[in-house]
């Protein structure tokens, strides 16, 4: 909604597809910067614009030579990476944290389950059913890729003892194939209601995680931290990037490389300090 409002404020209420040129997009970027928006936000909004232009191109409403995105044309900006990944020790401290409050422990465990389940996002995690458990693994297709990719990649995560314990503690007791593993949803919701429940649950979890991060002195922790931490822990442990890409459900290695790149400066800085660690 905010992206829509910003585009209207910049270009008016009726924007022709052919109006969205390289220069138009560059001016839109400058306009957003003047408003104080971060590059990550501008990039997100530009991807929304590109999505619509892609539809117009497929429908034959614009020609190939009118398409404004891509190399040598308008390249969508990306924000500088924020430190979102935790170290193994920090992950352990979050997983073991308790303030005696049941809600804190529940959302803490949901976060840890997300981390262990290949960094699954909350929308996918809350819609997992017991039928997704197959031969000791949880297998699912990311909702994000169902609509956007021709190839529907199934992601499989080994069901670890820690994950089983979380299911036993917080999961549905009936464990029927069509039951959701976690009972935040009933299956009777409309698509809009389902989205609202997922959004509210994620918000409550982030509220608890923020407090946990503050108490542990490790900075901001969120549901998204679980996914970044999963990928980064594997990368730093020497896992093959092709394996990481497959386990995240990415369709190409470049996406995974971009995903991981922002975390490695921290590692480079740490390693550079070793070069002059002469001791006393």
N, C-alpha and C positions, 0 to 999 in steps of 0.2 A: 504493500500500500504506500509506503514511504517512497519507494522507487518510482511508482506511478505519479505521485504528487510532484516529485522533483523534476521528472521529465516534462510534465504539464507546465510547471512553473517556468521551465527553461524554454520550451519549444511551443507552448500553446496547447489548446485542447484538440486541435485537428492537425496531426502531423502526417504528411505523406511518407510512404516508405522510401521514396526516392530522395526525400529531404535528408535522410539519415546518411550523410556522406562522411568521409574521413575528417573533413574540416569541421562538420557539425559535431562529431563525436569529440574532437579535440577541444572545441569550445565548451562542450558540455563538461568535459573533465576540468577545464579551468574554472568554470562556474561552480562546480562542486568543491573545488579546492578553496575558492573564495568563501564558501559557506563554512569552511573548517572541517569538511568531511575527510576521513582518513582514506588512504589509497585502497585499503582492503574493502571499505564500504563502496567506493567508486567502482572498484572491480566487480563487486557483487551486483551493483545496479546495471553496469554495462553488460554483464552476462545475461541479465533479464532482457535488455534491449536486443542483444544478439539472438536470443531465443526466438523473439518475435520476427526479426529480420530473416532468420533461417526458415521460419514457416512461410514467410512471403516469397522467399526464393524457391522453395519447394512447390508453392502454388503457382509459380510463373509470373508473380506480380512485379518482380525485379529481375534484371538480367545478371548474369555472372559478373560482367564488368562493372556493375553498379554495387556489387557486394563490398561493404566498407571494412570488413574485419579481416585480420590475418597479417602474415609477414609482409612488410613493405606497405601495409595499409595502416589501419588503426589497430594497435596491439593493446589489449585490455591490461591495465596496470594491476600489479599485485602488491599487496602490502608487505612491509618488512615483517619477518617472522617474529612472533612473540614466544616467549618461553612457556610452552604448554606441556612439555613432556617432563615426567618425574623420573628420578633415579629409582633403582630397585629398592634401595633403603627407604626412600620416601614413600614408595608404593606400599611397602611392608608396614610403615608407620600408620598410613591411612587405613589399611585393611585391619589393623589391630586396635584402632582407636575406639574408645568408648567413653561416653560421659554418663552412662547409666540410663540414658533415654532410649526407649525402644525404637522410636521413629528415627533417631540418629543412626542406630545400628542397622535398621532396615535399609535406609538409603545408602549408607556406607556399603552394605553388601550388594546392593544393586549396582553401584559404581564398580565394585571389585569384580562382579560377574561380567559386566560390560568389558572390562579390561581383559579378563581371561578368555572371553568369547570373541577373540580376534578384534577387540575394540569395537564391538557392535554398537551402533548408535541406539539411543533409547526408543526411537520409533519402531525399529526392527525388533528390539529386545522385548518390548511390551506386547508385541503381536506374535511372539513365538508360541507355538502350541506343542503339546507333548508329541504330536505326530512329526515334529521337526527333529526329534531325537531318533537317530538311526545308527545302529551298530556302534554304540559308544561315542557318537559324535552328534553335535547339533548342526544341522544343515539348513540353510535358508538362502533366499535370494533377496538382496538389498532392495528395499522399496524405491530407493533413489535411482536405481539402474533399470527397474522394470519399465519405466516410461521413457527413458532416454537412450537405452542401448538395444541394438538389434540382437546381440548375443546376451542371453540371460545366464550370467555366471552364478553357479551355486557356490556359496561359501560354506566351508565345513570347519568346525572347531571341535577339538577333542574335549569330551566331557570329563573334566578333571575331578578329582575327589573334592576339591574346594567348591567347584560349581555344583556338584551333587548335594553337598552339605547346605548350600544356599537355597537350592530348590526344596530340599526337605524342610528347611526352616521357614521359608517364606512362600513357597509355591502352593498351588492348588492341591488339596489332599486327594481329590478323586483320581487325578492323573489319567483321565480319559483322553484318547487321541485328539479329539476336537476341542479340548479345554485349553485355554491359555495357560502357559506355565506359571506366570505370575498373574494374580487376580486383580490387576488394575482395571482391566477391561472385561466385560461379560460376553461380548459377541453380539449383543442386541443393539449396540449403538449405531446411529447413522454415521456416515463418513465424517460429517462435521463434528458430531459429538465425540467420535473416536479421536479426532485431531485435538479437540479441546482437552480431553482426558490426558493424552500424551503430553501436551504442552504444560498442563498444570502439574503433572507428576514430575516432569523434567525441572520445572521451576522450583518445586519443593525440594527436590534432590540437590539442585545447585545451591539453594539456601543453606542446607545442612553442610554441604561440602565446603562452602565458603568459610563457615565457622570452624570446620575441622582443619582446613588449611591455615587459618589464623592461629588456632590453638597450637598446632604443630610447628608454626613458624616457617612454613614452606611456600607461602604465597597463595595466590588464588588457585583453587582446585575446582574443576567443573566436570560435568558429564563428558564434555569433549576431551578433557585431559586424558581420560581412559584410553581413547582411540589413539591419540598421539603418543602416549606412553607405551602402549602395546607395540606400535611400529618402531619406536626409537629404541626400546629395550632390545628388540630382535636385531636391529641394525648394529647396535653397539656390541652385541654378543657375537657378531660375525655371520648372522643368517644371510642367506642368498637373497638379493633384492627381488628376484623373480618369485621366490616363495612368499616374501612379505607382500608383494603386489597381489598375488593370488589370494592370500589370506585376508587382505583388506577388501577384496572384491573389485579392485581397479581393473580397467580394461586394457591399460597399456602401462609399460614401465615408466614412461615419461611422467605420468601422473604421480606415480609413487616416488620418483626421484625428486620432483618438485615438492611433494608432501614432506619429504624427510630433510630437504636441503636446509630449511630454516633453523633446524635444531643443531646443526653440526658446527656452527660458529662457536657455540659454547664449548664444544668438545675441542675445537682447534685452539681456543684461548687457553684452556686447561693444559693441553699438550705443549703449547708454546712455552708455558711457564716452566715446564720440566727441563727445557734446554739450558736454563741458567740456575737450576736448583743445585748449586754447588755444595750446599750444607755449610756447616761451621768448620 
